[in-house]
């Protein structure tokens, strides 16, 4: 059985102190005690040494573990610090970076520029602003006016007008809607667009004042689709002097000539006629058209699909008047106005 240290101490005391004291053999006791002590001490020392070594090992391990932890912690802290420094550096750089000038949002530049069309303002129908003058003046002008189109002939008419650098006026109908794009084509080439009639059916449009305006605004809308506005220039089917309208409504022309002007329209009759292209030969058309000599010639021509002769006669008619010093003009707000006498 193993002795405890306390028993060692008691043994030591008994051997070293008590027994010698009792036996009074001090030398003997001294020798024995030295041996005992040596023995005890060496045994204790061995155990203590082992414990010391173990303890030291544990301590070293603990210290190493602590050191590792500290180092690890240091690394972590360093990493955190580095990250923080990097973040600060970036934010400083951000702050120091010169502010990039914001792209100016130029809405005007981005917007598709609307084509300025001075004619839209000038030629649109405006109540209280009836265009035209009745003063013929000295200037020799031919106003070529084409009724009843657009039609299959319009393209050829436009080509001839371009060839002679001549501007004209087209009084529009909706008789051949498949050619309605020619309205814009003529307008874009610098010709004036006026309103004639949507249906060209006298029995309908002259049946009443309301029926007339319904028809007029219908063709007005057709034209607006093409050129962007309802023009103020109109031509009555058959002219203001027609008597056919009396078959459908007595006195209607008398009412209409003033009512259209109240709404801001101006009606243009003619003081020269090429003749009926469906009846006359090309030669007759040329002869009729070139018989006029007044300074302001408002020449009635037709741009209907049935009247090819007008197209064929056109070059000769233009050449005739150009040779006499006339200029050809499209109708505008200042143009000479021809009014027929009203017969119904
Ligand atoms: Zn007509």
Boltz pocket constraint, residues with backbone or C-beta under 6 A from the ligand:
constraints:
  - pocket:
      binder: B
      contacts: [[A, 147], [A, 148], [A, 196], [A, 200], [A, 237], [A, 238]]
      max_distance: 6.0
